[in-house]
Amino acid sequence: MKSPALHYTGCEEHQYEPHFLDACFLCQRSLGHNSDIFMYRGNTPFCSQECRQEQIEMDETNERKWKLSSSNRSSKNRTKTETPTKETDTNKAVRTGTVAVS
């Protein structure tokens, strides 16, 4: 039943916007009002430890992939900009050129 005050002000036309604690982030299962909520990274709710752990593992996998791809890109940049080693008068190896480090 709608409140007469809401009907009078026209608020009944606004749709309900879900709160971030209404459902599990991973499986979208409804979170009960008297049940445990397992949080991750501040404001991400999960219905169980299993859902939270699955998300943690997915995030760690994505971070590892990102780190690998960024390290591959930076090593390619370094090899492209370095010049070959030159021998100086005192037989010491000296590298010249630009080195890109990220």
VEXFIKE-549259 format. One line per 3 residues: their letters; for each residue x, y, z of N, C-alpha, C, O. Coordinates in Angstrom, 3 decimals. Example, Ala and Ser with C-alpha at 12.3 -4.5 7.8 and 13.67 -1.06 7.14 Angstrom:
2
AS	13.190/-5.690/7.800/12.300/-4.500/7.800/13.200/-3.300/7.800/14.236/-3.319/8.465 | 12.850/-2.250/7.080/13.670/-1.060/7.140/12.900/0.030/7.870/13.409/1.138/8.039
This chain:
102
MKS	0.844/-1.180/0.000/0.000/0.000/0.000/0.889/1.244/0.000/1.854/1.328/0.760 | 0.562/2.186/-0.841/1.351/3.409/-0.948/0.918/4.418/0.103/-0.256/4.528/0.456 | 1.895/5.136/0.580/1.615/6.175/1.564/0.894/7.335/0.883/1.262/7.719/-0.227
PAL	-0.142/7.906/1.539/-0.832/9.063/0.944/0.110/10.236/0.709/-0.061/10.984/-0.254 | 1.113/10.404/1.588/2.050/11.517/1.426/2.877/11.330/0.156/3.130/12.299/-0.560 | 3.300/10.104/-0.131/4.058/9.847/-1.349/3.200/10.065/-2.587/3.665/10.601/-3.593
HYT	1.937/9.641/-2.498/1.030/9.830/-3.640/0.809/11.316/-3.898/0.775/11.746/-5.051 | 0.660/12.086/-2.859/0.402/13.512/-2.989/1.590/14.233/-3.628/1.390/15.123/-4.455 | 2.814/13.871/-3.263/3.990/14.559/-3.780/4.444/14.020/-5.139/5.336/14.588/-5.769
GCE	3.844/12.951/-5.575/4.216/12.412/-6.873/5.413/11.478/-6.819/5.958/11.145/-7.872 | 5.848/11.041/-5.646/7.025/10.194/-5.497/6.785/8.758/-5.933/7.742/8.008/-6.127 | 5.520/8.358/-6.091/5.242/6.982/-6.483/5.725/6.678/-7.904/5.850/5.511/-8.276
EHQ	5.992/7.691/-8.682/6.442/7.488/-10.058/7.910/7.085/-10.124/8.336/6.494/-11.116 | 8.694/7.391/-9.094/10.112/7.060/-9.092/10.298/5.576/-8.831/9.699/5.010/-7.916 | 11.119/4.971/-9.632/11.404/3.555/-9.478/12.371/3.346/-8.326/13.174/4.223/-8.006
YEP	12.285/2.182/-7.713/13.204/1.828/-6.632/14.576/1.567/-7.227/14.715/0.777/-8.161 | 15.595/2.233/-6.686/16.967/1.986/-7.102/17.597/1.057/-6.082/17.606/1.363/-4.890 | 18.125/-0.078/-6.533/18.657/-1.053/-5.579/19.865/-0.522/-4.822/20.691/0.208/-5.370
HFL	19.948/-0.895/-3.582/21.072/-0.548/-2.720/22.197/-1.542/-3.011/21.914/-2.675/-3.400 | 23.448/-1.157/-2.838/24.551/-2.043/-3.182/24.608/-3.272/-2.288/25.278/-4.244/-2.639 | 23.929/-3.265/-1.141/23.915/-4.430/-0.267/22.682/-5.310/-0.464/22.418/-6.187/0.358
DAC	21.931/-5.093/-1.530/20.738/-5.906/-1.785/21.062/-7.281/-2.336/20.335/-8.239/-2.069 | 22.154/-7.401/-3.112/22.443/-8.671/-3.771/23.938/-8.942/-3.806/24.759/-8.027/-3.745 | 24.267/-10.224/-3.906/25.662/-10.648/-4.015/26.246/-10.118/-5.322/25.604/-10.203/-6.369
FLC	27.435/-9.582/-5.267/28.087/-9.008/-6.446/28.338/-10.058/-7.523/28.246/-9.756/-8.712 | 28.656/-11.298/-7.117/29.020/-12.334/-8.069/27.820/-13.099/-8.605/27.645/-13.200/-9.819 | 26.989/-13.641/-7.719/25.892/-14.514/-8.173/24.534/-13.820/-8.168/23.541/-14.414/-8.586
QRS	24.474/-12.596/-7.712/23.249/-11.787/-7.668/22.172/-12.356/-6.746/21.011/-11.956/-6.837 | 22.540/-13.284/-5.858/21.585/-13.825/-4.895/21.227/-12.723/-3.906/22.082/-11.940/-3.493 | 19.971/-12.676/-3.537/19.503/-11.659/-2.600/20.177/-11.854/-1.249/20.298/-12.981/-0.769
LGH	20.610/-10.765/-0.642/21.233/-10.818/0.676/20.154/-10.580/1.724/19.490/-9.544/1.717 | 19.985/-11.544/2.623/18.963/-11.437/3.657/19.293/-10.357/4.668/20.456/-9.998/4.852 | 18.276/-9.849/5.312/18.474/-8.765/6.280/19.163/-9.241/7.560/19.829/-8.452/8.230
NSD	19.012/-10.512/7.904/19.629/-11.031/9.125/20.711/-12.064/8.816/21.014/-12.905/9.661 | 21.286/-12.015/7.641/22.335/-12.969/7.289/23.680/-12.259/7.187/23.758/-11.034/7.091 | 24.725/-13.063/7.210/26.068/-12.497/7.092/26.298/-11.975/5.684/25.821/-12.552/4.707
IFM	27.027/-10.887/5.595/27.432/-10.322/4.305/28.948/-10.281/4.320/29.551/-9.725/5.238 | 29.554/-10.859/3.321/31.006/-10.939/3.231/31.489/-9.850/2.288/31.188/-9.873/1.095 | 32.239/-8.895/2.825/32.669/-7.737/2.055/34.076/-7.951/1.505/34.883/-8.685/2.075
YRG	34.345/-7.286/0.374/35.651/-7.362/-0.272/35.943/-6.010/-0.895/35.076/-5.410/-1.531 | 37.161/-5.535/-0.712/37.615/-4.247/-1.248/36.690/-3.098/-0.882/36.357/-2.257/-1.717 | 36.292/-3.078/0.352/35.539/-1.933/0.853/34.042/-2.028/0.720/33.346/-2.122/1.731
NTP	33.519/-2.007/-0.492/32.067/-1.922/-0.645/31.499/-2.942/-1.629/30.506/-2.662/-2.300 | 32.112/-4.116/-1.723/31.602/-5.148/-2.617/31.063/-6.301/-1.776/31.837/-7.008/-1.131 | 29.730/-6.502/-1.776/29.120/-7.523/-0.916/29.022/-8.888/-1.594/28.836/-8.987/-2.807
FCS	29.153/-9.936/-0.781/29.014/-11.313/-1.266/28.158/-12.086/-0.279/28.141/-11.791/0.916 | 27.443/-13.086/-0.798/26.544/-13.876/0.038/27.283/-14.953/0.825/26.777/-15.430/1.840 | 28.469/-15.342/0.371/29.207/-16.414/1.043/30.709/-16.195/0.892/31.167/-15.389/0.082
QEC	31.455/-16.941/1.701/32.909/-16.884/1.592/33.349/-17.432/0.240/34.343/-16.974/-0.324 | 32.616/-18.405/-0.277/32.970/-19.005/-1.565/32.852/-17.994/-2.710/33.735/-17.916/-3.564 | 31.765/-17.223/-2.727/31.605/-16.198/-3.771/32.705/-15.143/-3.656/33.286/-14.725/-4.658
RQE	32.980/-14.723/-2.433/34.024/-13.723/-2.233/35.378/-14.266/-2.673/36.136/-13.561/-3.339 | 35.697/-15.514/-2.311/36.985/-16.100/-2.682/37.113/-16.243/-4.195/38.192/-16.033/-4.749 | 36.026/-16.597/-4.859/36.052/-16.704/-6.321/36.373/-15.354/-6.963/37.146/-15.288/-7.918
QIE	35.784/-14.284/-6.441/36.062/-12.946/-6.960/37.508/-12.547/-6.691/38.159/-11.950/-7.548 | 38.014/-12.878/-5.498/39.409/-12.568/-5.165/40.347/-13.269/-6.142/41.301/-12.664/-6.632 | 40.080/-14.543/-6.426/40.929/-15.293/-7.352/40.856/-14.734/-8.768/41.869/-14.678/-9.465
MDE	39.664/-14.320/-9.200/39.534/-13.711/-10.536/40.309/-12.400/-10.602/40.979/-12.124/-11.597 | 40.221/-11.587/-9.543/40.948/-10.315/-9.517/42.458/-10.539/-9.539/43.185/-9.835/-10.240 | 42.928/-11.526/-8.764/44.366/-11.815/-8.748/44.855/-12.305/-10.105/45.950/-11.943/-10.536
TNE	44.055/-13.123/-10.781/44.410/-13.594/-12.120/44.494/-12.430/-13.096/45.431/-12.344/-13.890 | 43.516/-11.537/-13.037/43.533/-10.360/-13.925/44.723/-9.459/-13.638/45.325/-8.919/-14.565 | 45.072/-9.288/-12.359/46.227/-8.453/-12.003/47.522/-9.076/-12.515/48.400/-8.370/-13.009
RKW	47.643/-10.418/-12.395/48.851/-11.086/-12.900/48.963/-10.924/-14.412/50.046/-10.653/-14.930 | 47.846/-11.089/-15.120/47.850/-10.919/-16.578/48.250/-9.491/-16.947/49.029/-9.280/-17.877 | 47.715/-8.515/-16.217/48.031/-7.122/-16.507/49.512/-6.848/-16.267/50.161/-6.180/-17.071
KLS	50.048/-7.368/-15.155/51.464/-7.158/-14.856/52.347/-7.814/-15.907/53.351/-7.233/-16.319 | 51.985/-9.018/-16.348/52.764/-9.693/-17.389/52.732/-8.923/-18.692/53.762/-8.753/-19.344 | 51.554/-8.456/-19.074/51.453/-7.725/-20.341/52.193/-6.397/-20.261/52.815/-5.980/-21.238
SSN	52.137/-5.724/-19.108/52.846/-4.451/-18.997/54.351/-4.671/-18.938/55.106/-3.852/-19.462 | 54.811/-5.759/-18.311/56.249/-6.019/-18.282/56.748/-6.432/-19.663/57.874/-6.101/-20.034 | 55.933/-7.146/-20.423/56.311/-7.495/-21.799/56.417/-6.245/-22.665/57.336/-6.118/-23.473
RSS	55.480/-5.332/-22.494/55.524/-4.090/-23.273/56.753/-3.267/-22.923/57.404/-2.711/-23.808 | 57.074/-3.187/-21.636/58.218/-2.362/-21.237/59.529/-3.007/-21.669/60.468/-2.294/-22.019 | 59.620/-4.338/-21.654/60.864/-4.978/-22.098/61.036/-4.822/-23.606/62.164/-4.697/-24.084
KNR	59.941/-4.827/-24.360/60.037/-4.590/-25.806/60.509/-3.170/-26.075/61.325/-2.949/-26.970 | 59.998/-2.193/-25.301/60.416/-0.796/-25.476/61.886/-0.628/-25.147/62.599/0.105/-25.832 | 62.349/-1.311/-24.092/63.746/-1.187/-23.710/64.661/-1.745/-24.798/65.675/-1.123/-25.114
TKT	64.335/-2.882/-25.370/65.222/-3.479/-26.370/65.220/-2.675/-27.661/66.217/-2.673/-28.383 | 64.143/-2.004/-27.960/64.090/-1.204/-29.180/64.926/0.063/-29.070/65.476/0.522/-30.071 | 65.036/0.645/-27.864/65.694/1.941/-27.738/67.153/1.845/-27.338/67.879/2.835/-27.434
ETP	67.606/0.676/-26.888/69.005/0.557/-26.505/69.866/0.362/-27.742/69.447/-0.268/-28.712 | 71.073/0.911/-27.695/72.019/0.706/-28.789/72.997/-0.388/-28.379/73.142/-0.655/-27.186 | 73.657/-1.012/-29.309/74.594/-2.078/-28.960/75.733/-1.555/-28.089/76.042/-0.363/-28.082
TKE	76.344/-2.476/-27.362/77.445/-2.130/-26.470/78.662/-1.717/-27.294/78.992/-2.345/-28.300 | 79.329/-0.633/-26.841/80.537/-0.165/-27.523/81.727/-0.360/-26.594/81.594/-0.213/-25.379 | 82.859/-0.683/-27.139/84.085/-0.814/-26.356/84.790/0.542/-26.336/84.932/1.186/-27.376
TDT	85.230/0.974/-25.153/85.962/2.232/-25.035/87.460/1.938/-25.016/87.878/0.784/-25.108 | 88.254/2.986/-24.898/89.709/2.840/-24.904/90.213/1.965/-23.764/91.247/1.311/-23.904 | 89.503/1.940/-22.641/89.977/1.183/-21.481/89.327/-0.199/-21.397/89.351/-0.826/-20.338
NKA	88.751/-0.680/-22.495/88.091/-1.990/-22.575/86.918/-2.138/-21.599/86.649/-3.241/-21.125 | 86.233/-1.062/-21.301/85.028/-1.120/-20.481/83.824/-1.008/-21.405/83.817/-0.201/-22.334 | 82.824/-1.808/-21.149/81.612/-1.769/-21.956/80.749/-0.595/-21.505/80.497/-0.423/-20.312
VRT	80.304/0.201/-22.453/79.463/1.356/-22.169/78.280/1.310/-23.103/78.439/1.156/-24.314 | 77.080/1.443/-22.539/75.864/1.480/-23.357/75.455/2.927/-23.543/75.492/3.725/-22.607 | 75.074/3.244/-24.737/74.574/4.588/-25.002/73.181/4.455/-25.591/72.848/3.420/-26.169
GTV	72.397/5.448/-25.456/71.048/5.435/-26.006/70.032/5.740/-24.928/70.383/6.080/-23.798 | 68.782/5.617/-25.288/67.692/5.911/-24.384/67.127/4.623/-23.843/66.928/3.662/-24.586 | 66.868/4.597/-22.552/66.281/3.427/-21.917/64.926/3.843/-21.345/64.837/4.794/-20.568
AVS	63.897/3.139/-21.727/62.572/3.432/-21.197/62.260/2.440/-20.076/62.329/1.228/-20.278 | 61.923/2.950/-18.918/61.624/2.116/-17.766/60.244/2.501/-17.259/59.914/3.681/-17.142 | 59.448/1.489/-16.963/58.112/1.792/-16.420/57.932/1.139/-15.087/56.875/1.276/-14.471
